[in-house]
Amino acid sequence: MNIRTLIASIAGVFMMLVFGCCTTVKNDIYAEAFVVSNQPPREIRVLVFYDGHVTEQQISEVLGKTASSLNEQVGITLLYDVILPSMCMRGHADYPDGAVTRLVECYNEFQTTNNIGDEFDLIISFQIGSVVSDVVGGLFRNVFIPTWEGVIDNTWRRYITLRTTDPWVVLHEIFHAFILEYDHSMCGIMAPVQLQILPGVGIKSRYLSQADRREVLKNKFRVFRNIEGPK
C-alpha cells in the first residue's frame, strides 16, 4: 500500500467516525430504474455575475461540469447562457450574509436597468476577489482551517455566492436549492466539508446520498420566482 492510499484510507475512517456512513447513488446512475426516475427532466435558467478575477470561459467550464452531474443524478438541465461581468460584484465579501445581500442588490439593479421581470431561477455570483483568494481557499482545505467558499440564501434558496471555481462547491450549493424540508445527509456531495489532506488525496464525492436524492427529486419542480420563499 503506497502512502497516498494509506492516507486516503485513514481519511475515510475519520470521516465515517465524524459524520457516520451512508450510501451514495454512485453505483446506481446507470441502472434502468434510476434513469427512469430522473424523468421528466427540468430546465433551470441561471443568471451569472462575476468579478474581475475569473473569466467567462472558466465559469462556463465549471458550470458545464456541474450541469453534467445534475443531469446524471436528478435529470436537471442548467441553462447558463447569460454570464455577465458586474461592477457591483467587485470587491471580496468576507461574510456570507454580506455576499448574499450584495448579490440580491445586483439582481434587483439588473432587472431595473434592463426593464425585465424575474426571468431566472438561480442567480449565481463568482466573487473570487483575486486569484490568490481562490488558491488560499484550496490551501485552507488541505490543512483543516474552516473557511466558507459558497453560500445560498435561506429565504428564497436561489441566490448563490461563490468564492471559488471548484465544481464540488458549485454543485453542493445548487443541491441546497432543492433540499428544503430536512437536514441533508452528512456524506456525499452534501457533506458539510470536503476533506483533502494533500493535493489529490482526500474524501470528495460528487454524488448525492440516497436520501438527499429523494428530497431533490421531490422538490425538483419547485417555484423559484416566489417572494415568499420556496414552495
C-alpha positions in Angstrom: 0.0 0.0 0.0 1.5 3.3 -1.0 1.4 6.4 1.2 -1.4 8.1 -0.7 -3.6 5.1 -0.5 -2.8 4.8 3.2 -3.6 8.5 3.9 -6.9 8.2 1.9 -7.9 5.1 3.9 -7.2 6.9 7.2 -9.2 9.9 6.0 -12.1 7.7 5.1 -12.2 6.1 8.5 -12.0 9.6 10.1 -15.0 10.8 8.0 -17.1 7.8 9.0 -16.3 8.3 12.6 -17.2 12.0 12.5 -20.1 12.1 10.1 -21.3 8.5 10.1 -21.7 6.5 6.9 -24.4 6.4 4.2 -24.8 5.1 0.7 -24.5 7.5 -2.3 -26.0 6.9 -5.7 -22.7 6.5 -7.4 -23.2 2.8 -8.2 -26.8 3.3 -9.4 -26.6 6.0 -12.0 -26.7 3.6 -15.0 -29.4 1.4 -13.6 -32.6 1.5 -15.7 -34.9 2.3 -12.8 -32.6 5.1 -11.7 -32.5 6.7 -15.2 -36.3 6.4 -15.4 -36.8 8.1 -12.1 -34.9 11.1 -13.4 -37.9 11.8 -15.7 -39.4 14.2 -16.5 -36.5 16.5 -17.0 -36.4 20.1 -15.8 -34.6 23.1 -17.1 -33.2 25.6 -14.7 -32.3 29.1 -16.1 -29.3 30.6 -14.4 -28.1 34.2 -14.4 -24.4 34.5 -13.5 -22.5 37.6 -12.3 -18.7 37.6 -11.9 -16.0 39.9 -10.7 -12.7 40.7 -12.5 -10.8 37.7 -11.1 -12.4 35.0 -13.1 -13.2 34.7 -16.8 -16.4 33.8 -18.6 -14.6 30.7 -20.1 -13.7 29.5 -16.6 -17.2 29.9 -15.4 -18.6 28.1 -18.5 -16.2 25.2 -17.8 -17.2 24.9 -14.2 -20.9 25.1 -14.9 -20.6 22.6 -17.7 -19.2 20.0 -15.2 -21.8 20.9 -12.7 -24.6 20.6 -15.3 -23.4 17.1 -16.2 -23.6 15.9 -12.6 -27.1 17.5 -12.1 -28.5 15.9 -15.2 -26.9 12.5 -14.4 -28.2 12.3 -10.9 -31.6 14.1 -10.9 -32.5 15.0 -14.5 -32.0 18.7 -14.1 -30.5 20.8 -17.0 -28.7 24.0 -16.3 -29.2 26.8 -18.9 -26.4 29.3 -18.2 -26.1 31.4 -21.4 -26.3 34.7 -19.5 -22.9 35.3 -17.9 -22.2 39.0 -17.1 -19.3 40.9 -15.6 -20.7 43.2 -12.9 -19.2 46.2 -11.2 -21.4 45.6 -8.2 -19.7 42.2 -7.6 -16.2 43.8 -7.4 -14.5 43.5 -4.0 -14.2 40.5 -1.8 -17.0 39.8 0.7 -15.7 38.4 3.9 -19.0 37.3 5.4 -21.7 35.1 3.8 -24.6 37.3 4.7 -23.0 40.3 3.2 -22.1 38.4 0.0 -25.7 37.3 -0.5 -27.1 40.7 0.2 -24.8 42.2 -2.4 -25.9 39.6 -4.9 -29.6 40.3 -4.3 -29.0 44.0 -4.8 -27.1 43.2 -8.0 -30.0 41.2 -9.4 -32.5 43.9 -8.5 -30.3 46.5 -10.2 -30.0 44.2 -13.3 -33.8 43.9 -13.5 -34.4 47.7 -13.2 -31.6 48.6 -15.7 -32.9 46.1 -18.3 -36.6 46.6 -17.6 -37.2 42.9 -17.2 -39.2 40.7 -14.9 -38.0 37.9 -12.7 -36.9 35.6 -15.6 -34.3 33.4 -13.9 -34.4 30.5 -11.4 -31.0 30.7 -9.9 -28.8 33.8 -9.5 -25.1 32.9 -9.0 -22.1 35.1 -8.4 -18.5 34.2 -8.7 -16.9 36.7 -6.3 -13.4 35.3 -6.2 -11.7 38.5 -5.1 -8.4 37.5 -6.5 -6.5 34.5 -7.9 -4.7 34.4 -4.5 -8.1 34.1 -2.7 -9.0 31.0 -4.8 -5.7 29.4 -4.2 -5.7 30.2 -0.5 -9.1 28.7 -0.2 -7.7 25.4 -1.5 -4.8 25.5 0.9 -7.2 26.1 3.8 -9.0 22.8 2.9 -5.7 21.0 2.9 -4.8 22.0 6.5 -8.4 21.8 8.0 -8.8 25.5 8.5 -12.5 26.2 8.2 -13.5 28.8 5.6 -16.6 29.4 3.6 -16.4 29.0 -0.2 -20.0 29.0 -1.2 -23.3 30.1 0.4 -27.0 30.1 -0.6 -29.6 32.4 0.9 -32.0 30.9 3.5 -35.0 32.9 2.4 -35.6 32.0 -1.3 -32.9 29.4 -1.7 -31.9 30.8 -5.1 -29.1 33.3 -4.6 -25.7 31.6 -4.5 -22.4 33.3 -3.9 -19.1 31.5 -4.6 -15.6 32.4 -3.7 -14.1 29.5 -5.6 -14.3 27.9 -9.1 -14.4 24.4 -7.5 -17.2 22.4 -9.2 -17.7 20.4 -6.0 -18.7 23.6 -4.2 -21.0 24.8 -7.0 -22.8 21.5 -7.1 -23.2 21.4 -3.3 -24.8 24.8 -3.2 -27.1 24.2 -6.1 -28.4 21.0 -4.5 -29.1 23.1 -1.4 -31.8 24.8 -3.5 -33.7 21.6 -3.6 -33.2 20.1 -0.2 -35.7 22.1 1.8 -37.6 20.1 4.4 -35.0 18.2 6.3 -31.3 18.4 7.3 -29.2 16.9 4.5 -27.0 13.9 4.9 -23.5 14.2 6.2 -21.9 12.3 3.3 -21.5 12.5 -0.4 -21.8 15.9 -2.2 -23.8 17.3 0.7 -21.1 16.7 3.4 -20.6 20.0 5.2 -16.8 19.9 4.4 -14.6 18.3 1.9 -11.6 16.5 3.5 -8.4 16.9 1.4 -5.2 16.1 3.3 -2.9 16.5 0.4 -3.5 17.6 -3.2 -5.2 14.7 -5.0 -5.6 12.8 -1.7 -8.8 13.0 0.3 -12.6 12.5 0.5 -14.5 14.4 -2.1 -17.6 12.8 -3.6 -19.8 14.5 -6.2 -22.7 12.1 -5.6 -25.9 12.6 -3.6 -26.8 10.2 -0.8 -29.9 8.1 -1.5 -32.0 10.2 1.0 -30.8 13.5 -0.4 -31.6 12.5 -3.9 -35.2 11.6 -2.9 -35.5 15.1 -1.4 -34.1 16.7 -4.5 -36.5 14.8 -6.8 -39.4 15.7 -4.5 -38.6 19.4 -4.9 -37.3 19.2 -8.5 -40.1 21.4 -9.9 -40.2 23.9 -7.0 -41.0 27.5 -7.9 -38.0 29.8 -7.6 -39.7 33.1 -8.5 -41.6 33.5 -5.3 -41.3 36.4 -2.9 -42.4 34.3 0.0 -39.6 31.8 -0.4 -39.5 28.2 -1.9 -42.7 26.2 -2.3 
